Structures are given as structure tokens and as C-alpha cells.
Amino acid sequence: MDDRERLAERFEASRGHLQAVAFRMLGSLTDAEDAVQEAWVRLDRAGAHDAHQVENLPGWLTTVVGRICLDMLRTRKARREVAGDDDAVAAMPGDRMAEPEQETLLVESVGRAMLVVLDRLSPAERVAFVLHDMFSVPFDEIAAIVDRTPVAAKKLASRARRRIEGTPATEPGEIDVLWHRRVVESFLAAARGRDIAGLLAVLAPDAVRHADAAGLPPGVPLEVRGADAIVEETLLLTRNAMFADVVLVDGAIGLVVAPRGRMRLVLAFVLKDDRIAEYSVIADPRRLERLELAVLPPSR
């Protein structure tokens, strides 16, 4: 085995870790694989001799992947700004309602809500948060990647953390937040399981569903009234439920539908007497952009 083969073997030992880092930064398996491959190109270009001088090769590769991902995120952001909101949303991979098996596993391991909220951070915030909070990379190393001081890098991660955690409309310990979450989670579970009785149990008899046209198939009305009618429609749109996750929407419990971890639509609920009295399917890009979304901690 020559030096290049040994170097490739050492790189392959870190590939899984590097792909996990890149996926959390980029939210796309294809982009993550491209970033990891570019890291190998740079390592190969450096050569076996230089690589042997690196005391912590996995750490060095993580830093390289971080820089590559930051450049990719900046390029992606610039393209979206040039394309405009409507074109950018239309081009999202989330519009394809399917996920390769490997990507499904990655999305589920991170969480759809987390990927959606990460995508709303600035490139530097996302890189700083992912590297520090998810992979324990020190701020002095992150600082070199984002071209900031360690103190500024820490502030980036802190700002990202506050946006990701959000603020519930009421204190987390209060019963209504916990109960509302249980109701919305029950609605989601019943929709996934095509459970008619379960859906009727959480919907008020006179419940109303509003929706943006972009969130519905052609011919489906923008407003549906009555639990029975809503259940009938929900059973026809079960596929959406398979890509949904609970999320904070403007401080209240809601759902985000995110195929491949990319936001497609949001459901915002109004609860009365411990049942869903009304909910809105928000799919208009401008309305989605104005929403404050945050990740909920795992249910107990």
C-alpha cells in the first residue's frame, strides 16, 4: 500500500463523521456528499507528507468541510436572493415528495423542524451553531472558519441558539403549552395512521380549516368547515403527514411539513376547550418567511 492509499484509508475512516457534519450544515445529502468529496480533493492535493504533519486529521478535515459548507451556503443564499422568493421556493428539493432511504435516515436523525430552522439562519450562524453545539468544535477553530474572533464566533452560535429554541407564548411549565402539544401530536399521529376516530377526538365538531392555494392540490377548496369534512380531506392528504414535525409557530404549537428537510408548508392551530377549533395551512412563500419558527425539545 503506497502513501496515497494510506491517506485515502485514513480519509474513509472519517467519511461518516464528515458527511454528518456537512448534512447538518447544508440540509441536503447530495450537497453534503459534494462537500466531503471536495475535502478529499484538498487533502489529496496537500499530499501524504503534509497530512502526516497534522496531529488531528479528523479535526483538520472537519475544519476543511466547515469552510467548504460556508462557501456553499453563501452561494446558495446569493442564488435565492437573485431568483426571488417564489422561484427559490419552487426550486427547493422539498417540492419532490420523496426521499431516498439514506437521506430519510439523516433527516430523521436531525429532525425536520431542526433542519427547517437551521435553514433560516445566516450561513455563519449555521456553521457556528452546528460545529459547536452539535459537534463540540472549539470556538477558536470555528473563528478561523467564519473569519471572526473567537468571541464573535461564540456570539454567532449564541444568536443561532436563541433563534432555534424560540420563546413559547406562555412559559414551558404551564399546562396549556404541554396540553396543546399533546393535542397537535395526537392530530399528527392520527393523520399518519389514517385513524378517523383519533382525528374526530381532537377536532371540534365545527372546526374550520383555512389554506393558501399553494398548499393544496388543484380543486380543493381554500376553506373546509366541520370535523367530518376535515377528516375526509386529511385522509386524502396523508402523505403530507409523513413529512411533518411539531414546531413552535409564532410562539404556539404547530406543524411544519418538510420533505427532505425543506419547508413546504406550516400548519398553525387555534385550540378551544382542548380541541382544535381552527387551523391554517400556510404555504405562500411571503407568509412563510414572516413566521417565527423554533424547535421544541423532545416530548417526555
Buried (B, 14 or more C-beta within 10 A) or exposed (E): EEEEEEBBEBBEEBBEBBBBBBBBBBBBBEBBBBBBEBBBEEBBEBEBEEBEEBEEBBBBBBBBBBBBBBEBBEEBEEEBEEEEBEEBBEEBBBEEEEBEEEBBEBBEEBBBBBBBBBBBBBBBBBBBBBBBBBEEBEBEBBBBBBEBEBEBBBBBBBBBBEBBBBEBBBEEEEEBBBEBBBBBBBBBBBBBEEBBEBBBBBBBEEBBBBBBEBBBEEEBEEEBEBBBBBBEBBBEBEEBBBBBBBBBBBBBBBBBBBBBBBBBBBBBBEBEEEBBBBBBBBBBBEBBEEBEBBBBEEEE
